[in-house]
């Protein structure tokens, strides 16, 4: 089962490696990992997307929560939440037909063309994983994908509940 963990932690050297080490020790795969400072520069938010056995994940969550750098960890999967990923994809746009089709698909998926070259467009798209996967599939039917990069999932619980100290 796919799980999204949101971790509030101290913004300190080694914090990331200690948390990831717990996953590694349990042979638990991390599908995506994003980390960035919060509005308080002494704290960072880490979002981990993973899947696997619920019992093992429960043990990992308990052990992560015991780490000195970790302020709080919550599994937002079963709560109402908002999740987004960022996709940058570079595609061939050699003729008017392919350029028009890339523009049309980008508009349908509410993306933006962020760079235009003589034969290449770079498209930016945000949304959940299903939306990004559908966009990539649609693009593959119309043009060649040269390169792509995805940010990984970030998420917040909906409403006034917050991951705070």
C-alpha positions as CSV (number, residue, x, y, z in Angstrom):
1,X,0.0,0.0,0.0
2,X,1.3,3.5,-0.9
3,X,2.0,5.7,2.1
4,X,2.9,9.4,2.4
5,X,4.9,10.4,5.5
6,X,5.3,14.0,6.5
7,X,8.2,14.7,8.9
8,X,9.0,17.9,10.7
9,X,12.6,17.9,11.7
10,X,15.5,20.1,12.7
11,X,17.4,21.6,9.8
12,X,20.7,20.1,10.8
13,X,23.5,18.1,9.1
14,X,23.0,14.4,9.3
15,X,19.2,14.5,10.0
16,X,18.3,13.3,6.5
17,X,20.8,10.4,6.5
18,X,19.6,9.1,9.9
19,X,16.0,9.0,8.8
20,X,16.9,7.4,5.4
21,X,19.1,4.9,7.3
22,X,16.2,3.5,9.2
23,X,14.4,2.7,5.9
24,X,17.6,1.1,4.6
25,X,18.1,-1.0,7.7
26,X,14.6,-2.4,7.3
27,X,15.1,-3.0,3.5
28,X,12.2,-0.6,2.9
29,X,12.1,1.2,-0.4
30,X,11.7,5.0,-0.6
31,X,9.8,5.8,-3.8
32,X,10.3,9.6,-3.5
33,X,11.9,11.9,-1.0
34,X,11.6,15.7,-0.8
35,X,13.2,17.9,1.8
36,X,13.2,21.7,2.2
37,X,13.4,24.3,4.9
38,X,10.1,25.6,6.3
39,X,9.2,29.2,7.0
40,X,11.3,28.7,10.2
41,X,14.8,28.2,8.9
42,X,15.7,26.0,11.8
43,X,13.2,23.4,10.7
44,X,12.8,21.3,7.5
45,X,9.8,19.3,6.2
46,X,10.6,15.9,4.7
47,X,8.0,14.1,2.6
48,X,8.6,10.4,2.0
49,X,6.5,8.3,-0.4
50,X,6.9,4.6,0.1
51,X,4.9,1.4,-0.1
52,X,5.0,-2.0,1.6
53,X,4.0,-3.9,4.7
54,X,2.0,-1.8,7.2
55,X,3.6,-3.5,10.2
56,X,7.2,-2.7,9.1
57,X,6.1,0.8,8.2
58,X,4.6,1.2,11.7
59,X,7.9,0.2,13.3
60,X,9.9,2.6,11.1
61,X,7.5,5.5,12.0
62,X,8.0,4.7,15.7
63,X,11.8,4.6,15.3
64,X,11.9,7.8,13.2
65,X,9.8,9.5,15.9
66,X,12.5,8.6,18.5
67,X,15.3,10.3,16.6
68,X,16.5,13.4,18.4
69,X,16.3,15.6,15.2
70,X,12.6,14.6,14.5
71,X,10.0,16.9,16.0
72,X,6.9,15.1,14.6
73,X,6.0,12.5,12.0
74,X,2.6,11.8,10.6
75,X,1.2,9.5,7.9
76,X,-1.1,11.7,5.9
77,X,-2.2,9.0,3.5
78,X,-5.5,8.2,5.2
79,X,-6.3,11.8,6.1
80,X,-7.7,14.3,3.8
81,X,-4.6,15.8,2.2
82,X,-3.3,17.7,-0.8
83,X,-0.3,16.2,-2.7
84,X,1.6,17.6,-5.6
85,X,4.6,16.8,-7.8
86,X,6.4,18.9,-10.3
87,X,7.3,17.5,-13.7
88,X,9.7,19.1,-16.2
89,X,9.7,17.3,-19.5
90,X,11.7,18.2,-22.7
91,X,10.0,17.1,-25.9
92,X,10.8,17.4,-29.7
93,X,8.8,20.0,-31.5
94,X,10.3,19.9,-35.0
95,X,7.2,21.0,-37.1
96,X,4.0,22.9,-36.7
97,X,2.0,19.8,-36.1
98,X,4.0,18.5,-33.2
99,X,4.3,22.1,-31.7
100,X,0.6,22.5,-31.9
101,X,-0.1,19.1,-30.3
102,X,2.4,19.7,-27.4
103,X,0.8,23.1,-26.8
104,X,-2.7,21.6,-26.9
105,X,-1.8,18.8,-24.4
106,X,-0.1,21.3,-22.2
107,X,-3.2,23.5,-22.1
108,X,-5.5,20.5,-21.4
109,X,-3.4,19.4,-18.4
110,X,-3.0,23.0,-17.3
111,X,0.8,23.0,-17.7
112,X,3.2,25.7,-18.9
113,X,5.7,25.7,-21.7
114,X,8.7,27.2,-19.9
115,X,11.4,27.0,-22.6
116,X,11.2,27.1,-26.4
117,X,14.0,26.1,-28.6
118,X,14.2,25.6,-32.4
119,X,13.2,22.0,-32.1
120,X,12.5,21.4,-28.4
121,X,9.9,22.5,-25.9
122,X,10.2,22.2,-22.2
123,X,7.0,21.8,-20.3
124,X,6.3,22.3,-16.6
125,X,3.3,20.5,-15.0
126,X,2.2,20.1,-11.4
127,X,-0.4,17.7,-10.0
128,X,-0.7,14.3,-8.4
129,X,1.2,11.3,-9.7
130,X,-1.8,10.0,-11.8
131,X,-2.1,13.4,-13.6
132,X,1.6,13.5,-14.4
133,X,1.6,9.9,-15.6
134,X,-1.4,10.5,-17.9
135,X,0.4,13.6,-19.3
136,X,3.5,11.6,-20.1
137,X,1.5,8.8,-21.7
138,X,-0.4,11.4,-23.9
139,X,2.9,13.0,-24.9
140,X,4.5,9.7,-25.9
141,X,1.6,9.2,-28.3
142,X,2.3,12.5,-30.0
143,X,6.0,13.3,-29.8
144,X,9.4,12.1,-28.6
145,X,10.3,12.7,-24.9
146,X,13.9,13.7,-24.8
147,X,14.3,14.0,-21.0
148,X,12.2,14.4,-17.9
149,X,12.6,15.1,-14.2
150,X,10.1,14.8,-11.4
151,X,10.3,16.4,-7.9
152,X,8.6,13.6,-5.9
153,X,5.5,14.0,-3.8
154,X,5.0,16.8,-1.3
155,X,1.9,16.9,0.8
156,X,0.0,18.7,3.5
157,X,-3.1,17.6,5.5
158,X,-6.2,19.6,4.6
159,X,-7.9,22.1,6.9
160,X,-6.5,23.7,10.1
161,X,-4.5,20.8,11.3
162,X,-0.8,21.5,11.0
163,X,2.4,19.6,11.6
164,X,3.8,21.9,14.4
165,X,6.1,21.7,17.3
